Amino acid sequence: MNKFKKYSYMLGLAIAALTISACEDQSEEVLSIEYSRYFAPINLEARVLNLTDIRLSWTPSQGATSYNVEVYANDSLTFEGTPVVSLTGITAEQLPYTIEDLEGDTKTSIRVQAVGEDAAKTSTWSTVYVKTDPEQFFNAVTDDDIESTEVTLRWPAGINVTHITITPALESGSHQLTADEIANGVATITGLTPETDYTFRLKNGEKTCGTQNVTSGLNLEGKTVVEAGADLVSLLDNSTEGEIFVLPEGEFNIADYELDNSVTLISYKPSRKAIINGRIKLGEGVQNLTVSRVIMDGTASDGGQAFEYADAVTYGTLTIEDSEIRNYTKGFYYVNKAATIEGITINNCLIHDIVCDGGDMFDCRAGYIKTINLTNSTIWNSCAGRDFIRYDDKSGDFPDATPVILVDHCTIDGVSNSSSRRLFYIRFKGNKVTFTNNIVSNTEPGRGFTDSSNTDPETVFSNNNYFNTKNLVSNDGLAEGKDLLFDTEGYTLDPGYANAAEGDFTLSHEDLIYYQVGDPRWY
């Protein structure tokens, strides 16, 4: 898969054939070859860490006792002028070697030279080019900094900065910083469009000194602003098609509610999520349901799935984003009707403590879901004894159906950890599966990824990591006929989670951070 960019080179030695006359002595054996110089280091790699640090690694050269390193800023392998860093005496025992606190957002050329006891044999230079990342001087943006048409950005007071660029661009263009804004390290950008994703870049001339992605606040016009303590069930009973309910921080009880209109449930502020106690059944009148920046808790429900399709009709999309789903007994979603569903999207979610007692995690028994997208999410302490994605074969009831399933940039811990379970119990014929950039940890599914011949045999795997698992990268004891699908190029690195038991999956393994494996919130 080559996803970890490990470079290898072969050094060949060609020895010309010698024409020796019959009278010469051919008995002398060549036992060694002495070269006029040490070999230059091979496999030289430069990796940017922490924005402005560069980690160097290379294969030590035979006979070398140390290495010289030179670093040139604003350079593309020309090595002109004076190096900004010049090091001598670097030994093989110090590799990989990290050079810290270089200039950010800068083209950087590096060269390394092998040195030994004989100075006359010092090697030629090996070279590598890399660009440091822009520095991050922006402070984190809080909910209090964001309104529907403006955002307040902060950075250390008094640093050298000139302006802020904005993408998508405003009519006013970039924001030129005043002397007071620079001195105080704060600027308010106005004229934003509500509910729009913006990227702000703090600049010092051409150099980027910080990047901040912000979604502008909600435009409340045309939306139903729910008061704290309101009866959400009554509001939903009387909702109109497509109504958007803006929820304050606090708790709302819905028990086991059957919804009959398309609605959106969204908290007013991203970090002040409303808690909805209960679960939602999607009735025949629901075309689309969106749940955004909400905590859904199943403690007070009847033990069913968080979302259940109640009728054999055609549905639109179910979108769950930036939310936390927890404490459900049977599973996340359930389709046990001959329903056609346009799509289910689960993005940027924390999903935990879903027991799956009597059901599977993502569970479709009788319907057809055209697309399932599970992205940028973390699932833990859930589904230990059941299948992760179950999709039973009802292809005969849905001619020409081709389900498409994507699992990307997720951290999945401890699911399907049973001798009789698998991650994919996908039996609906014609399915296409993509499983990329995920971390799977602490599980031994006894039937691996799948034991169903209907699961896409050409499943796309890329840039995944498996830690403390079995039967996912190879056959670790599966019976013949059960070994149908493996990610043979998957890596098996220890993520070094900060505290998995408490739901903190912050990574400490450098490779996984560098190559951005798993849920992005953890690197």
Secondary structure as the mmCIF struct_conf table of DSSP 4:
data_model
#
loop_
_struct_conf.conf_type_id
_struct_conf.id
_struct_conf.beg_label_comp_id
_struct_conf.beg_label_asym_id
_struct_conf.beg_label_seq_id
_struct_conf.end_label_comp_id
_struct_conf.end_label_asym_id
_struct_conf.end_label_seq_id
TURN_TY1_P TURN_TY1_P1 LYS A 3 PHE A 4
HELX_LH_PP_P HELX_LH_PP_P1 ALA A 16 LEU A 18
TURN_TY1_P TURN_TY1_P2 ALA A 22 CYS A 23
BEND BEND1 GLU A 24 GLU A 24
BEND BEND2 SER A 36 ARG A 37
HELX_LH_PP_P HELX_LH_PP_P2 TYR A 38 PRO A 41
STRN STRN1 ILE A 42 LEU A 49
TURN_TY1_P TURN_TY1_P3 ASN A 50 THR A 52
STRN STRN2 ASP A 53 THR A 59
HELX_LH_PP_P HELX_LH_PP_P3 PRO A 60 SER A 61
TURN_TY1_P TURN_TY1_P4 GLN A 62 GLY A 63
STRN STRN3 SER A 66 ALA A 73
BEND BEND3 ASN A 74 ASN A 74
BEND BEND4 SER A 76 LEU A 77
BEND BEND5 GLY A 81 GLY A 81
BEND BEND6 VAL A 84 VAL A 84
STRN STRN4 VAL A 85 ILE A 90
HELX_RH_3T_P HELX_RH_3T_P1 ALA A 92 GLN A 94
BEND BEND7 PRO A 96 PRO A 96
STRN STRN5 TYR A 97 ILE A 99
BEND BEND8 ASP A 101 ASP A 101
HELX_LH_PP_P HELX_LH_PP_P4 LEU A 102 GLU A 103
BEND BEND9 GLY A 104 ASP A 105
STRN STRN6 LYS A 107 VAL A 115
BEND BEND10 GLU A 117 GLU A 117
HELX_RH_3T_P HELX_RH_3T_P2 ALA A 119 LYS A 121
HELX_LH_PP_P HELX_LH_PP_P5 THR A 122 THR A 124
STRN STRN7 TRP A 125 LYS A 131
HELX_LH_PP_P HELX_LH_PP_P6 THR A 132 GLU A 135
HELX_LH_PP_P HELX_LH_PP_P7 PHE A 138 THR A 142
HELX_RH_3T_P HELX_RH_3T_P3 ASP A 143 ASP A 145
STRN STRN8 ILE A 146 ILE A 146
BEND BEND11 SER A 148 THR A 149
STRN STRN9 GLU A 150 ARG A 154
TURN_TY1_P TURN_TY1_P5 ALA A 157 GLY A 158
BEND BEND12 ASN A 160 ASN A 160
STRN STRN10 HIS A 163 THR A 167
BEND BEND13 PRO A 168 PRO A 168
HELX_LH_PP_P HELX_LH_PP_P8 ALA A 169 LEU A 170
TURN_TY1_P TURN_TY1_P6 GLU A 171 SER A 172
BEND BEND14 SER A 174 SER A 174
STRN STRN11 HIS A 175 GLN A 176
HELX_LH_PP_P HELX_LH_PP_P9 LEU A 177 THR A 178
HELX_RH_AL_P HELX_RH_AL_P1 ALA A 179 ASN A 184
TURN_TY1_P TURN_TY1_P7 GLY A 185 GLY A 185
STRN STRN12 VAL A 186 THR A 190
HELX_LH_PP_P HELX_LH_PP_P10 LEU A 192 THR A 193
TURN_TY1_P TURN_TY1_P8 PRO A 194 GLU A 195
STRN STRN13 ASP A 197 ASN A 204
TURN_TY1_P TURN_TY1_P9 GLY A 205 GLU A 206
STRN STRN14 LYS A 207 THR A 215
HELX_LH_PP_P HELX_LH_PP_P11 SER A 216 LEU A 218
TURN_TY1_P TURN_TY1_P10 GLU A 221 GLY A 222
BEND BEND15 LYS A 223 LYS A 223
STRN STRN15 THR A 224 VAL A 225
HELX_LH_PP_P HELX_LH_PP_P12 VAL A 226 GLU A 227
TURN_TY1_P TURN_TY1_P11 ALA A 228 GLY A 229
HELX_RH_AL_P HELX_RH_AL_P2 LEU A 232 ASP A 237
TURN_TY1_P TURN_TY1_P12 ASN A 238 ASN A 238
TURN_TY1_P TURN_TY1_P13 GLU A 241 GLY A 242
STRN STRN16 GLU A 243 LEU A 247
HELX_LH_PP_P HELX_LH_PP_P13 PRO A 248 PRO A 248
BEND BEND16 GLU A 249 GLU A 249
STRN STRN17 GLY A 250 LEU A 259
BEND BEND17 ASN A 261 ASN A 261
STRN STRN18 VAL A 263 SER A 267
BEND BEND18 TYR A 268 LYS A 269
TURN_TY1_P TURN_TY1_P14 PRO A 270 SER A 271
BEND BEND19 ARG A 272 ARG A 272
STRN STRN19 ALA A 274 LEU A 282
TURN_TY1_P TURN_TY1_P15 GLU A 284 GLY A 285
BEND BEND20 GLN A 287 GLN A 287
STRN STRN20 LEU A 289 SER A 292
BEND BEND21 ARG A 293 ARG A 293
STRN STRN21 VAL A 294 ASP A 297
TURN_TY1_P TURN_TY1_P16 THR A 299 ALA A 300
BEND BEND22 SER A 301 SER A 301
BEND BEND23 GLY A 303 GLY A 303
BEND BEND24 ALA A 306 ALA A 306
STRN STRN22 PHE A 307 TYR A 309
BEND BEND25 ASP A 311 VAL A 313
STRN STRN23 THR A 314 GLU A 321
BEND BEND26 ASP A 322 ASP A 322
STRN STRN24 GLU A 324 TYR A 328
BEND BEND27 THR A 329 LYS A 330
BEND BEND28 PHE A 332 PHE A 332
STRN STRN25 TYR A 333 VAL A 335
BEND BEND29 LYS A 337 LYS A 337
STRN STRN26 THR A 340 ASN A 347
BEND BEND30 ASN A 348 ASN A 348
STRN STRN27 LEU A 350 ILE A 354
BEND BEND31 ASP A 357 GLY A 359
BEND BEND32 MET A 361 MET A 361
STRN STRN28 PHE A 362 CYS A 364
BEND BEND33 ARG A 365 GLY A 367
STRN STRN29 TYR A 368 ILE A 369
BEND BEND34 LYS A 370 LYS A 370
STRN STRN30 THR A 371 THR A 375
BEND BEND35 ASN A 376 ASN A 376
STRN STRN31 THR A 378 TRP A 380
BEND BEND36 ASN A 381 ASN A 381
TURN_TY1_P TURN_TY1_P17 ALA A 384 GLY A 385
BEND BEND37 ARG A 386 ARG A 386
BEND BEND38 PHE A 388 PHE A 388
STRN STRN32 ILE A 389 TYR A 391
HELX_RH_3T_P HELX_RH_3T_P4 SER A 395 ASP A 397
BEND BEND39 PHE A 398 PHE A 398
TURN_TY1_P TURN_TY1_P18 PRO A 399 ASP A 400
STRN STRN33 VAL A 404 ASP A 408
BEND BEND40 HIS A 409 HIS A 409
STRN STRN34 THR A 411 ASP A 413
BEND BEND41 GLY A 414 GLY A 414
TURN_TY1_P TURN_TY1_P19 VAL A 415 SER A 416
BEND BEND42 SER A 418 SER A 418
TURN_TY1_P TURN_TY1_P20 SER A 419 SER A 420
BEND BEND43 LEU A 423 LEU A 423
STRN STRN35 PHE A 424 ILE A 426
BEND BEND44 PHE A 428 PHE A 428
TURN_TY1_P TURN_TY1_P21 LYS A 429 GLY A 430
STRN STRN36 LYS A 432 THR A 436
BEND BEND45 ASN A 437 ASN A 437
STRN STRN37 ILE A 439 THR A 443
TURN_TY1_P TURN_TY1_P22 GLY A 446 ARG A 447
BEND BEND46 PHE A 449 PHE A 449
TURN_TY1_P TURN_TY1_P23 SER A 453 ASN A 454
BEND BEND47 THR A 455 THR A 455
TURN_TY1_P TURN_TY1_P24 PRO A 457 GLU A 458
STRN STRN38 VAL A 460 SER A 462
BEND BEND48 ASN A 463 ASN A 463
STRN STRN39 ASN A 465 THR A 469
BEND BEND49 LYS A 470 SER A 474
BEND BEND50 ASP A 476 GLY A 477
HELX_LH_PP_P HELX_LH_PP_P14 LEU A 478 ALA A 479
TURN_TY1_P TURN_TY1_P25 GLU A 480 LYS A 482
TURN_TY1_P TURN_TY1_P26 THR A 488 GLU A 489
STRN STRN40 TYR A 491 TYR A 491
BEND BEND51 ALA A 498 ALA A 498
STRN STRN41 ASN A 499 ASN A 499
HELX_RH_3T_P HELX_RH_3T_P5 ALA A 500 GLU A 502
TURN_TY1_P TURN_TY1_P27 GLY A 503 GLY A 503
STRN STRN42 ASP A 504 ASP A 504
HELX_RH_AL_P HELX_RH_AL_P3 GLU A 510 TYR A 514
TURN_TY1_P TURN_TY1_P28 TYR A 515 GLN A 516
BEND BEND52 GLY A 518 GLY A 518
HELX_RH_3T_P HELX_RH_3T_P6 PRO A 520 TRP A 522
#
